[in-house]
Amino acid sequence: MKIPGPDHPITVTPAATRWRAQFKGHVIADSAGALVLQESTYPPVIYFPREDVSMDYLSRTAHSTHCPYKGDASYYTLLMDGHFAENAIWTYETPFPAMAAIAGYLAFYPNQVEIFEMGHAPATPAPFENARGGDVDQIVQHTDSGSGAAQREHWPANVETPG
């Protein structure tokens, strides 16, 4: 176990804005509580709280890696609408004490999952009502991304089939 220091600095800070992760046009993570991990000269990594990730689309794999600064990482494969990204997500479930802040958080490989900053909008914005009285953000989540499949499970029917 190595401790971050001047020769290999690692900082973990709360993200100042909301972050989102998308896979094949589908939102799989949306959080105002993400963390930004900056390690040495590497690009920053956004870690999402597990509760802000759609875990239904993730399958735990046997793959693991070890970082001398953070500990052992476990991996997930993402499967959605017939598309998959093998070992595209990692987590340090029991990181070394110096990196305890990232326990319970997940990170995505940016070459497999699109990760972007949403600005200062809250993770669960106040409903923006459309002309028919629906929450626009919720409606968008239930619409086709262009692939022919909804981003979320369909709502139950609100009418009955005529007898």
Secondary structure as UniProt FT lines:
FT   TURN            6..7
FT   STRAND          10..14
FT   STRAND          18..23
FT   TURN            24..25
FT   STRAND          26..31
FT   STRAND          35..39
FT   TURN            40..41
FT   STRAND          45..49
FT   HELIX           50..52
FT   HELIX           55..57
FT   STRAND          58..67
FT   TURN            68..70
FT   STRAND          71..80
FT   TURN            81..82
FT   STRAND          83..91
FT   HELIX           97..102
FT   TURN            103..104
FT   STRAND          105..108
FT   TURN            110..112
FT   STRAND          114..119
FT   TURN            131..132
FT   HELIX           136..141
//
